Amino acid sequence: MLVLLPPSEGKAASGGGKPLDVGALSLAGLNPAREAVLEELVGLCAADEAKAQEVLGLSDGLKGEIAKNAGLREAGTRPAGEIYTGVLYDALGLATLDAKARRLAESSLLVFSGLWGAVRVGDRIPSYRCSMGVKLPGLGALGAYWRAPMAEVLPEAAGDGLVLDLRSAAYATAWKPKGEVAGRTATVRVLQSKIVDGVEKRSVVSHFNKATKGRMVRDLLTAGRTPDSPAELAEALGDLGYVVEAGAPAKAGKAWALDVVVKEL
């Protein structure tokens, strides 16, 4: 099982660990692209604060992120699972997993990133600011930039089991599973069910969508469930108490769409 996650916009502070070693990150095939993005981002933020603020889309209150980016090569590092924060990661609660579930998280969770492409939660990185929606002057739009290196590396990382794609739209642009891999990929939509005048009404949730997905991944990890296919995922989630409606793709080579229906947020 490979679980694709979005990063968080806000991040914890860089740790006191040793500085970044790009060569030590997982998915080594992405390293040349990582070095290119890192080089341009650091150079931009060190040379031209006003331009960096514009390119990164930062408010005046977030201008401190520019200096942080300029010092990325010297900053301390922490495991990526500690750097990323926010609703999904709070619900996932990596720090409170038992040892077995933590090992499963480190082997199966992949966090997409405008700067790193994708990292595993155990990879040591500094805190940074660079979303997939950024368009760097030299490299262009990062979502498009990452497509070629991702296409080379991610199919192998996906192995022969389930790919559970929980990314937001901006990060999904960097890699779209194709062919046989797409056929064992599942995307998840969270719907809230309410009874209005005796009739069930369903609506897509936004903020609590992230929390539900975080809890769902945590429950799979703590139960040691590693489904091999979207159908097995639907069965596993059902066993864990989720109401799941699985829609098989209309034709081969397309991802499955799963709806997780919740009543309480």
LINWOLIN-V780009 format. One record per residue. N is the residue number from 1. SS is DSSP state (H for helix, E for strand, - for the rest). Layout:
{{N,SS} {N,SS}}
//
This chain:
{{1,-} {2,E} {3,E} {4,E} {5,E} {6,-} {7,-} {8,-} {9,-} {10,-} {11,E} {12,-} {13,-} {14,-} {15,-} {16,-} {17,-} {18,-} {19,-} {20,-} {21,-} {22,H} {23,H} {24,H} {25,-} {26,-} {27,-} {28,H} {29,H} {30,H} {31,H} {32,H} {33,H} {34,H} {35,H} {36,H} {37,H} {38,H} {39,H} {40,H} {41,H} {42,H} {43,H} {44,H} {45,H} {46,H} {47,H} {48,-} {49,H} {50,H} {51,H} {52,H} {53,H} {54,H} {55,H} {56,H} {57,-} {58,-} {59,-} {60,H} {61,H} {62,H} {63,-} {64,H} {65,H} {66,H} {67,H} {68,H} {69,H} {70,H} {71,-} {72,-} {73,-} {74,-} {75,-} {76,-} {77,-} {78,E} {79,E} {80,H} {81,H} {82,H} {83,H} {84,E} {85,-} {86,-} {87,H} {88,H} {89,H} {90,H} {91,H} {92,H} {93,-} {94,H} {95,H} {96,H} {97,-} {98,-} {99,H} {100,H} {101,H} {102,H} {103,H} {104,H} {105,H} {106,H} {107,H} {108,H} {109,E} {110,E} {111,E} {112,E} {113,E} {114,-} {115,-} {116,-} {117,E} {118,E} {119,E} {120,E} {121,-} {122,-} {123,-} {124,E} {125,E} {126,-} {127,-} {128,-} {129,-} {130,-} {131,-} {132,-} {133,-} {134,-} {135,E} {136,E} {137,-} {138,-} {139,-} {140,E} {141,E} {142,H} {143,H} {144,H} {145,H} {146,H} {147,H} {148,H} {149,H} {150,H} {151,H} {152,H} {153,H} {154,H} {155,H} {156,H} {157,H} {158,H} {159,-} {160,-} {161,-} {162,-} {163,E} {164,E} {165,E} {166,-} {167,-} {168,-} {169,H} {170,H} {171,H} {172,H} {173,-} {174,-} {175,-} {176,-} {177,-} {178,-} {179,H} {180,H} {181,H} {182,H} {183,H} {184,-} {185,E} {186,E} {187,E} {188,E} {189,E} {190,E} {191,E} {192,E} {193,E} {194,E} {195,E} {196,E} {197,-} {198,-} {199,E} {200,E} {201,E} {202,E} {203,E} {204,E} {205,-} {206,-} {207,H} {208,H} {209,H} {210,H} {211,H} {212,H} {213,H} {214,H} {215,H} {216,H} {217,H} {218,H} {219,H} {220,H} {221,H} {222,H} {223,-} {224,-} {225,-} {226,-} {227,-} {228,-} {229,-} {230,H} {231,H} {232,H} {233,H} {234,H} {235,H} {236,H} {237,H} {238,H} {239,H} {240,-} {241,-} {242,-} {243,E} {244,E} {245,E} {246,E} {247,E} {248,-} {249,-} {250,-} {251,-} {252,-} {253,-} {254,-} {255,-} {256,E} {257,E} {258,E} {259,E} {260,E} {261,E} {262,E} {263,-} {264,-} {265,-}}
//
